[in-house]
């Protein structure tokens, strides 16, 4: 993030808050996507008759 030297503290604080929330949302979406991929992979392996469950290190 680039900080505008003319930005007041309220704007800067709001901007930093928005950036933090965006990061948290991205992490949450990534975790949900990984869970879905793990679930789909597990179901696919089961359907293929392998029957193994994939565990990932969190």
mmCIF file of the N, C-alpha and C atoms, coordinates in Angstrom:
data_MODEL
# 
_entry.id   MODEL 
# 
loop_
_atom_site.group_PDB 
_atom_site.id 
_atom_site.type_symbol 
_atom_site.label_atom_id 
_atom_site.label_alt_id 
_atom_site.label_comp_id 
_atom_site.label_asym_id 
_atom_site.label_entity_id 
_atom_site.label_seq_id 
_atom_site.pdbx_PDB_ins_code 
_atom_site.Cartn_x 
_atom_site.Cartn_y 
_atom_site.Cartn_z 
_atom_site.occupancy 
_atom_site.B_iso_or_equiv 
_atom_site.pdbx_formal_charge 
_atom_site.auth_seq_id 
_atom_site.auth_comp_id 
_atom_site.auth_asym_id 
_atom_site.auth_atom_id 
_atom_site.pdbx_PDB_model_num 
ATOM 1   N N  . UNK A 1 1  ? 0.840   -1.187  0.000  1.00 0.00 ? 1  UNK A N  1 
ATOM 2   C CA . UNK A 1 1  ? 0.000   0.000   0.000  1.00 0.00 ? 1  UNK A CA 1 
ATOM 3   C C  . UNK A 1 1  ? 0.880   1.243   0.000  1.00 0.00 ? 1  UNK A C  1 
ATOM 4   N N  . UNK A 1 2  ? 0.562   2.177   -0.864 1.00 0.00 ? 2  UNK A N  1 
ATOM 5   C CA . UNK A 1 2  ? 1.300   3.426   -0.881 1.00 0.00 ? 2  UNK A CA 1 
ATOM 6   C C  . UNK A 1 2  ? 0.576   4.434   -0.008 1.00 0.00 ? 2  UNK A C  1 
ATOM 7   N N  . UNK A 1 3  ? 1.349   5.132   0.777  1.00 0.00 ? 3  UNK A N  1 
ATOM 8   C CA . UNK A 1 3  ? 0.751   6.121   1.676  1.00 0.00 ? 3  UNK A CA 1 
ATOM 9   C C  . UNK A 1 3  ? 0.920   7.509   1.068  1.00 0.00 ? 3  UNK A C  1 
ATOM 10  N N  . UNK A 1 4  ? -0.192  8.169   0.870  1.00 0.00 ? 4  UNK A N  1 
ATOM 11  C CA . UNK A 1 4  ? -0.201  9.526   0.343  1.00 0.00 ? 4  UNK A CA 1 
ATOM 12  C C  . UNK A 1 4  ? 0.167   10.470  1.490  1.00 0.00 ? 4  UNK A C  1 
ATOM 13  N N  . UNK A 1 5  ? 1.226   11.259  1.317  1.00 0.00 ? 5  UNK A N  1 
ATOM 14  C CA . UNK A 1 5  ? 1.637   12.171  2.406  1.00 0.00 ? 5  UNK A CA 1 
ATOM 15  C C  . UNK A 1 5  ? 0.560   13.199  2.766  1.00 0.00 ? 5  UNK A C  1 
ATOM 16  N N  . UNK A 1 6  ? -0.376  13.441  1.863  1.00 0.00 ? 6  UNK A N  1 
ATOM 17  C CA . UNK A 1 6  ? -1.444  14.414  2.130  1.00 0.00 ? 6  UNK A CA 1 
ATOM 18  C C  . UNK A 1 6  ? -2.656  13.782  2.809  1.00 0.00 ? 6  UNK A C  1 
ATOM 19  N N  . UNK A 1 7  ? -2.610  12.483  3.020  1.00 0.00 ? 7  UNK A N  1 
ATOM 20  C CA . UNK A 1 7  ? -3.749  11.768  3.609  1.00 0.00 ? 7  UNK A CA 1 
ATOM 21  C C  . UNK A 1 7  ? -3.835  12.064  5.111  1.00 0.00 ? 7  UNK A C  1 
ATOM 22  N N  . UNK A 1 8  ? -5.024  12.357  5.603  1.00 0.00 ? 8  UNK A N  1 
ATOM 23  C CA . UNK A 1 8  ? -5.165  12.598  7.040  1.00 0.00 ? 8  UNK A CA 1 
ATOM 24  C C  . UNK A 1 8  ? -5.236  11.261  7.790  1.00 0.00 ? 8  UNK A C  1 
ATOM 25  N N  . UNK A 1 9  ? -5.154  11.318  9.100  1.00 0.00 ? 9  UNK A N  1 
ATOM 26  C CA . UNK A 1 9  ? -5.086  10.090  9.912  1.00 0.00 ? 9  UNK A CA 1 
ATOM 27  C C  . UNK A 1 9  ? -6.347  9.236   9.787  1.00 0.00 ? 9  UNK A C  1 
ATOM 28  N N  . UNK A 1 10 ? -7.507  9.875   9.682  1.00 0.00 ? 10 UNK A N  1 
ATOM 29  C CA . UNK A 1 10 ? -8.759  9.123   9.560  1.00 0.00 ? 10 UNK A CA 1 
ATOM 30  C C  . UNK A 1 10 ? -8.774  8.333   8.258  1.00 0.00 ? 10 UNK A C  1 
ATOM 31  N N  . UNK A 1 11 ? -8.378  8.985   7.176  1.00 0.00 ? 11 UNK A N  1 
ATOM 32  C CA . UNK A 1 11 ? -8.336  8.304   5.876  1.00 0.00 ? 11 UNK A CA 1 
ATOM 33  C C  . UNK A 1 11 ? -7.321  7.169   5.901  1.00 0.00 ? 11 UNK A C  1 
ATOM 34  N N  . UNK A 1 12 ? -6.172  7.424   6.500  1.00 0.00 ? 12 UNK A N  1 
ATOM 35  C CA . UNK A 1 12 ? -5.126  6.408   6.588  1.00 0.00 ? 12 UNK A CA 1 
ATOM 36  C C  . UNK A 1 12 ? -5.612  5.218   7.405  1.00 0.00 ? 12 UNK A C  1 
ATOM 37  N N  . UNK A 1 13 ? -6.236  5.499   8.542  1.00 0.00 ? 13 UNK A N  1 
ATOM 38  C CA . UNK A 1 13 ? -6.759  4.449   9.412  1.00 0.00 ? 13 UNK A CA 1 
ATOM 39  C C  . UNK A 1 13 ? -7.816  3.620   8.689  1.00 0.00 ? 13 UNK A C  1 
ATOM 40  N N  . UNK A 1 14 ? -8.734  4.296   7.994  1.00 0.00 ? 14 UNK A N  1 
ATOM 41  C CA . UNK A 1 14 ? -9.787  3.613   7.240  1.00 0.00 ? 14 UNK A CA 1 
ATOM 42  C C  . UNK A 1 14 ? -9.177  2.742   6.156  1.00 0.00 ? 14 UNK A C  1 
ATOM 43  N N  . UNK A 1 15 ? -8.195  3.281   5.478  1.00 0.00 ? 15 UNK A N  1 
ATOM 44  C CA . UNK A 1 15 ? -7.532  2.556   4.396  1.00 0.00 ? 15 UNK A CA 1 
ATOM 45  C C  . UNK A 1 15 ? -6.830  1.304   4.924  1.00 0.00 ? 15 UNK A C  1 
ATOM 46  N N  . UNK A 1 16 ? -6.131  1.436   6.051  1.00 0.00 ? 16 UNK A N  1 
ATOM 47  C CA . UNK A 1 16 ? -5.440  0.288   6.652  1.00 0.00 ? 16 UNK A CA 1 
ATOM 48  C C  . UNK A 1 16 ? -6.437  -0.762  7.127  1.00 0.00 ? 16 UNK A C  1 
ATOM 49  N N  . UNK A 1 17 ? -7.560  -0.307  7.681  1.00 0.00 ? 17 UNK A N  1 
ATOM 50  C CA . UNK A 1 17 ? -8.614  -1.215  8.134  1.00 0.00 ? 17 UNK A CA 1 
ATOM 51  C C  . UNK A 1 17 ? -9.185  -2.001  6.966  1.00 0.00 ? 17 UNK A C  1 
ATOM 52  N N  . UNK A 1 18 ? -9.465  -1.310  5.871  1.00 0.00 ? 18 UNK A N  1 
ATOM 53  C CA . UNK A 1 18 ? -10.012 -1.969  4.686  1.00 0.00 ? 18 UNK A CA 1 
ATOM 54  C C  . UNK A 1 18 ? -9.032  -3.005  4.156  1.00 0.00 ? 18 UNK A C  1 
ATOM 55  N N  . UNK A 1 19 ? -7.747  -2.659  4.154  1.00 0.00 ? 19 UNK A N  1 
ATOM 56  C CA . UNK A 1 19 ? -6.725  -3.586  3.667  1.00 0.00 ? 19 UNK A CA 1 
ATOM 57  C C  . UNK A 1 19 ? -6.671  -4.832  4.553  1.00 0.00 ? 19 UNK A C  1 
ATOM 58  N N  . UNK A 1 20 ? -6.766  -4.647  5.866  1.00 0.00 ? 20 UNK A N  1 
ATOM 59  C CA . UNK A 1 20 ? -6.746  -5.773  6.807  1.00 0.00 ? 20 UNK A CA 1 
ATOM 60  C C  . UNK A 1 20 ? -7.956  -6.679  6.582  1.00 0.00 ? 20 UNK A C  1 
ATOM 61  N N  . UNK A 1 21 ? -9.126  -6.088  6.414  1.00 0.00 ? 21 UNK A N  1 
ATOM 62  C CA . UNK A 1 21 ? -10.350 -6.865  6.180  1.00 0.00 ? 21 UNK A CA 1 
ATOM 63  C C  . UNK A 1 21 ? -10.243 -7.627  4.865  1.00 0.00 ? 21 UNK A C  1 
ATOM 64  N N  . UNK A 1 22 ? -9.731  -6.965  3.827  1.00 0.00 ? 22 UNK A N  1 
ATOM 65  C CA . UNK A 1 22 ? -9.571  -7.639  2.535  1.00 0.00 ? 22 UNK A CA 1 
ATOM 66  C C  . UNK A 1 22 ? -8.642  -8.842  2.670  1.00 0.00 ? 22 UNK A C  1 
ATOM 67  N N  . UNK A 1 23 ? -7.553  -8.692  3.414  1.00 0.00 ? 23 UNK A N  1 
ATOM 68  C CA . UNK A 1 23 ? -6.617  -9.802  3.621  1.00 0.00 ? 23 UNK A CA 1 
ATOM 69  C C  . UNK A 1 23 ? -7.299  -10.947 4.353  1.00 0.00 ? 23 UNK A C  1 
ATOM 70  N N  . UNK A 1 24 ? -8.063  -10.619 5.385  1.00 0.00 ? 24 UNK A N  1 
ATOM 71  C CA . UNK A 1 24 ? -8.759  -11.655 6.155  1.00 0.00 ? 24 UNK A CA 1 
ATOM 72  C C  . UNK A 1 24 ? -9.777  -12.394 5.291  1.00 0.00 ? 24 UNK A C  1 
ATOM 73  N N  . UNK A 1 25 ? -10.477 -11.653 4.441  1.00 0.00 ? 25 UNK A N  1 
ATOM 74  C CA . UNK A 1 25 ? -11.463 -12.270 3.548  1.00 0.00 ? 25 UNK A CA 1 
ATOM 75  C C  . UNK A 1 25 ? -10.759 -13.185 2.549  1.00 0.00 ? 25 UNK A C  1 
ATOM 76  N N  . UNK A 1 26 ? -9.624  -12.734 2.013  1.00 0.00 ? 26 UNK A N  1 
ATOM 77  C CA . UNK A 1 26 ? -8.874  -13.560 1.062  1.00 0.00 ? 26 UNK A CA 1 
ATOM 78  C C  . UNK A 1 26 ? -8.407  -14.853 1.718  1.00 0.00 ? 26 UNK A C  1 
ATOM 79  N N  . UNK A 1 27 ? -7.917  -14.777 2.945  1.00 0.00 ? 27 UNK A N  1 
ATOM 80  C CA . UNK A 1 27 ? -7.464  -15.970 3.664  1.00 0.00 ? 27 UNK A CA 1 
ATOM 81  C C  . UNK A 1 27 ? -8.638  -16.917 3.897  1.00 0.00 ? 27 UNK A C  1 
ATOM 82  N N  . UNK A 1 28 ? -9.776  -16.361 4.310  1.00 0.00 ? 28 UNK A N  1 
ATOM 83  C CA . UNK A 1 28 ? -10.961 -17.191 4.560  1.00 0.00 ? 28 UNK A CA 1 
ATOM 84  C C  . UNK A 1 28 ? -11.415 -17.893 3.284  1.00 0.00 ? 28 UNK A C  1 
ATOM 85  N N  . UNK A 1 29 ? -11.461 -17.150 2.178  1.00 0.00 ? 29 UNK A N  1 
ATOM 86  C CA . UNK A 1 29 ? -11.864 -17.746 0.905  1.00 0.00 ? 29 UNK A CA 1 
ATOM 87  C C  . UNK A 1 29 ? -10.881 -18.822 0.463  1.00 0.00 ? 29 UNK A C  1 
ATOM 88  N N  . UNK A 1 30 ? -9.590  -18.583 0.668  1.00 0.00 ? 30 UNK A N  1 
ATOM 89  C CA . UNK A 1 30 ? -8.578  -19.573 0.305  1.00 0.00 ? 30 UNK A CA 1 
ATOM 90  C C  . UNK A 1 30 ? -8.757  -20.850 1.118  1.00 0.00 ? 30 UNK A C  1 
ATOM 91  N N  . UNK A 1 31 ? -8.999  -20.706 2.424  1.00 0.00 ? 31 UNK A N  1 
ATOM 92  C CA . UNK A 1 31 ? -9.217  -21.880 3.279  1.00 0.00 ? 31 UNK A CA 1 
ATOM 93  C C  . UNK A 1 31 ? -10.450 -22.655 2.834  1.00 0.00 ? 31 UNK A C  1 
ATOM 94  N N  . UNK A 1 32 ? -11.540 -21.930 2.515  1.00 0.00 ? 32 UNK A N  1 
ATOM 95  C CA . UNK A 1 32 ? -12.764 -22.590 2.060  1.00 0.00 ? 32 UNK A CA 1 
ATOM 96  C C  . UNK A 1 32 ? -12.530 -23.310 0.731  1.00 0.00 ? 32 UNK A C  1 
ATOM 97  N N  . UNK A 1 33 ? -11.779 -22.680 -0.160 1.00 0.00 ? 33 UNK A N  1 
ATOM 98  C CA . UNK A 1 33 ? -11.464 -23.289 -1.452 1.00 0.00 ? 33 UNK A CA 1 
ATOM 99  C C  . UNK A 1 33 ? -10.637 -24.555 -1.257 1.00 0.00 ? 33 UNK A C  1 
ATOM 100 N N  . UNK A 1 34 ? -9.674  -24.504 -0.338 1.00 0.00 ? 34 UNK A N  1 
ATOM 101 C CA . UNK A 1 34 ? -8.845  -25.682 -0.060 1.00 0.00 ? 34 UNK A CA 1 
ATOM 102 C C  . UNK A 1 34 ? -9.686  -26.812 0.524  1.00 0.00 ? 34 UNK A C  1 
ATOM 103 N N  . UNK A 1 35 ? -10.617 -26.475 1.409  1.00 0.00 ? 35 UNK A N  1 
ATOM 104 C CA . UNK A 1 35 ? -11.505 -27.489 1.988  1.00 0.00 ? 35 UNK A CA 1 
ATOM 105 C C  . UNK A 1 35 ? -12.355 -28.141 0.905  1.00 0.00 ? 35 UNK A C  1 
ATOM 106 N N  . UNK A 1 36 ? -12.894 -27.319 -0.002 1.00 0.00 ? 36 UNK A N  1 
ATOM 107 C CA . UNK A 1 36 ? -13.698 -27.860 -1.101 1.00 0.00 ? 36 UNK A CA 1 
ATOM 108 C C  . UNK A 1 36 ? -12.858 -28.768 -1.997 1.00 0.00 ? 36 UNK A C  1 
ATOM 109 N N  . UNK A 1 37 ? -11.647 -28.352 -2.307 1.00 0.00 ? 37 UNK A N  1 
ATOM 110 C CA . UNK A 1 37 ? -10.764 -29.157 -3.155 1.00 0.00 ? 37 UNK A CA 1 
ATOM 111 C C  . UNK A 1 37 ? -10.452 -30.487 -2.476 1.00 0.00 ? 37 UNK A C  1 
ATOM 112 N N  . UNK A 1 38 ? -10.228 -30.445 -1.163 1.00 0.00 ? 38 UNK A N  1 
ATOM 113 C CA . UNK A 1 38 ? -9.936  -31.668 -0.412 1.00 0.00 ? 38 UNK A CA 1 
ATOM 114 C C  . UNK A 1 38 ? -11.143 -32.606 -0.444 1.00 0.00 ? 38 UNK A C  1 
ATOM 115 N N  . UNK A 1 39 ? -12.332 -32.032 -0.253 1.00 0.00 ? 39 UNK A N  1 
ATOM 116 C CA . UNK A 1 39 ? -13.567 -32.815 -0.261 1.00 0.00 ? 39 UNK A CA 1 
ATOM 117 C C  . UNK A 1 39 ? -13.807 -33.444 -1.639 1.00 0.00 ? 39 UNK A C  1 
ATOM 118 N N  . UNK A 1 40 ? -13.627 -32.650 -2.685 1.00 0.00 ? 40 UNK A N  1 
ATOM 119 C CA . UNK A 1 40 ? -13.827 -33.152 -4.053 1.00 0.00 ? 40 UNK A CA 1 
ATOM 120 C C  . UNK A 1 40 ? -12.813 -34.252 -4.366 1.00 0.00 ? 40 UNK A C  1 
ATOM 121 N N  . UNK A 1 41 ? -11.558 -34.038 -3.994 1.00 0.00 ? 41 UNK A N  1 
ATOM 122 C CA . UNK A 1 41 ? -10.519 -35.048 -4.236 1.00 0.00 ? 41 UNK A CA 1 
ATOM 123 C C  . UNK A 1 41 ? -10.850 -36.345 -3.520 1.00 0.00 ? 41 UNK A C  1 
ATOM 124 N N  . UNK A 1 42 ? -11.297 -36.228 -2.285 1.00 0.00 ? 42 UNK A N  1 
ATOM 125 C CA . UNK A 1 42 ? -11.647 -37.402 -1.493 1.00 0.00 ? 42 UNK A CA 1 
ATOM 126 C C  . UNK A 1 42 ? -12.794 -38.175 -2.148 1.00 0.00 ? 42 UNK A C  1 
ATOM 127 N N  . UNK A 1 43 ? -13.823 -37.445 -2.586 1.00 0.00 ? 43 UNK A N  1 
ATOM 128 C CA . UNK A 1 43 ? -14.971 -38.092 -3.237 1.00 0.00 ? 43 UNK A CA 1 
ATOM 129 C C  . UNK A 1 43 ? -14.560 -38.732 -4.554 1.00 0.00 ? 43 UNK A C  1 
ATOM 130 N N  . UNK A 1 44 ? -13.681 -38.077 -5.287 1.00 0.00 ? 44 UNK A N  1 
ATOM 131 C CA . UNK A 1 44 ? -13.204 -38.612 -6.558 1.00 0.00 ? 44 UNK A CA 1 
ATOM 132 C C  . UNK A 1 44 ? -12.428 -39.910 -6.341 1.00 0.00 ? 44 UNK A C  1 
ATOM 133 N N  . UNK A 1 45 ? -11.553 -39.904 -5.341 1.00 0.00 ? 45 UNK A N  1 
ATOM 134 C CA . UNK A 1 45 ? -10.784 -41.117 -5.030 1.00 0.00 ? 45 UNK A CA 1 
ATOM 135 C C  . UNK A 1 45 ? -11.709 -42.249 -4.605 1.00 0.00 ? 45 UNK A C  1 
ATOM 136 N N  . UNK A 1 46 ? -12.713 -41.929 -3.797 1.00 0.00 ? 46 UNK A N  1 
ATOM 137 C CA . UNK A 1 46 ? -13.688 -42.942 -3.378 1.00 0.00 ? 46 UNK A CA 1 
ATOM 138 C C  . UNK A 1 46 ? -14.421 -43.510 -4.587 1.00 0.00 ? 46 UNK A C  1 
ATOM 139 N N  . UNK A 1 47 ? -14.838 -42.637 -5.493 1.00 0.00 ? 47 UNK A N  1 
ATOM 140 C CA . UNK A 1 47 ? -15.561 -43.063 -6.691 1.00 0.00 ? 47 UNK A CA 1 
ATOM 141 C C  . UNK A 1 47 ? -14.683 -43.954 -7.569 1.00 0.00 ? 47 UNK A C  1 
ATOM 142 N N  . UNK A 1 48 ? -13.381 -43.729 -7.517 1.00 0.00 ? 48 UNK A N  1 
ATOM 143 C CA . UNK A 1 48 ? -12.449 -44.536 -8.306 1.00 0.00 ? 48 UNK A CA 1 
ATOM 144 C C  . UNK A 1 48 ? -12.128 -45.851 -7.597 1.00 0.00 ? 48 UNK A C  1 
ATOM 145 N N  . UNK A 1 49 ? -12.657 -46.000 -6.393 1.00 0.00 ? 49 UNK A N  1 
ATOM 146 C CA . UNK A 1 49 ? -12.437 -47.232 -5.650 1.00 0.00 ? 49 UNK A CA 1 
ATOM 147 C C  . UNK A 1 49 ? -11.178 -47.238 -4.809 1.00 0.00 ? 49 UNK A C  1 
ATOM 148 N N  . UNK A 1 50 ? -10.555 -46.107 -4.702 1.00 0.00 ? 50 UNK A N  1 
ATOM 149 C CA . UNK A 1 50 ? -9.320  -46.045 -3.912 1.00 0.00 ? 50 UNK A CA 1 
ATOM 150 C C  . UNK A 1 50 ? -9.660  -45.906 -2.436 1.00 0.00 ? 50 UNK A C  1 
ATOM 151 N N  . UNK A 1 51 ? -10.668 -45.089 -2.150 1.00 0.00 ? 51 UNK A N  1 
ATOM 152 C CA . UNK A 1 51 ? -11.192 -44.979 -0.796 1.00 0.00 ? 51 UNK A CA 1 
ATOM 153 C C  . UNK A 1 51 ? -10.272 -44.344 0.221  1.00 0.00 ? 51 UNK A C  1 
ATOM 154 N N  . UNK A 1 52 ? -9.276  -43.626 -0.225 1.00 0.00 ? 52 UNK A N  1 
ATOM 155 C CA . UNK A 1 52 ? -8.390  -42.954 0.725  1.00 0.00 ? 52 UNK A CA 1 
ATOM 156 C C  . UNK A 1 52 ? -8.907  -41.541 0.962  1.00 0.00 ? 52 UNK A C  1 
ATOM 157 N N  . UNK A 1 53 ? -8.675  -41.060 2.144  1.00 0.00 ? 53 UNK A N  1 
ATOM 158 C CA . UNK A 1 53 ? -9.035  -39.679 2.451  1.00 0.00 ? 53 UNK A CA 1 
ATOM 159 C C  . UNK A 1 53 ? -7.758  -38.865 2.492  1.00 0.00 ? 53 UNK A C  1 
ATOM 160 N N  . UNK A 1 54 ? -7.829  -37.707 1.908  1.00 0.00 ? 54 UNK A N  1 
ATOM 161 C CA . UNK A 1 54 ? -6.650  -36.849 1.860  1.00 0.00 ? 54 UNK A CA 1 
ATOM 162 C C  . UNK A 1 54 ? -6.652  -35.939 3.083  1.00 0.00 ? 54 UNK A C  1 
ATOM 163 N N  . UNK A 1 55 ? -5.565  -35.979 3.824  1.00 0.00 ? 55 UNK A N  1 
ATOM 164 C CA . UNK A 1 55 ? -5.420  -35.082 4.973  1.00 0.00 ? 55 UNK A CA 1 
ATOM 165 C C  . UNK A 1 55 ? -4.330  -34.082 4.645  1.00 0.00 ? 55 UNK A C  1 
ATOM 166 N N  . UNK A 1 56 ? -4.585  -32.826 4.966  1.00 0.00 ? 56 UNK A N  1 
ATOM 167 C CA . UNK A 1 56 ? -3.567  -31.803 4.759  1.00 0.00 ? 56 UNK A CA 1 
ATOM 168 C C  . UNK A 1 56 ? -3.173  -31.235 6.107  1.00 0.00 ? 56 UNK A C  1 
ATOM 169 N N  . UNK A 1 57 ? -1.971  -30.761 6.172  1.00 0.00 ? 57 UNK A N  1 
ATOM 170 C CA . UNK A 1 57 ? -1.486  -30.137 7.399  1.00 0.00 ? 57 UNK A CA 1 
ATOM 171 C C  . UNK A 1 57 ? -1.956  -28.690 7.401  1.00 0.00 ? 57 UNK A C  1 
ATOM 172 N N  . UNK A 1 58 ? -2.673  -28.329 8.436  1.00 0.00 ? 58 UNK A N  1 
ATOM 173 C CA . UNK A 1 58 ? -3.216  -26.962 8.494  1.00 0.00 ? 58 UNK A CA 1 
ATOM 174 C C  . UNK A 1 58 ? -2.200  -26.034 9.101  1.00 0.00 ? 58 UNK A C  1 
# 
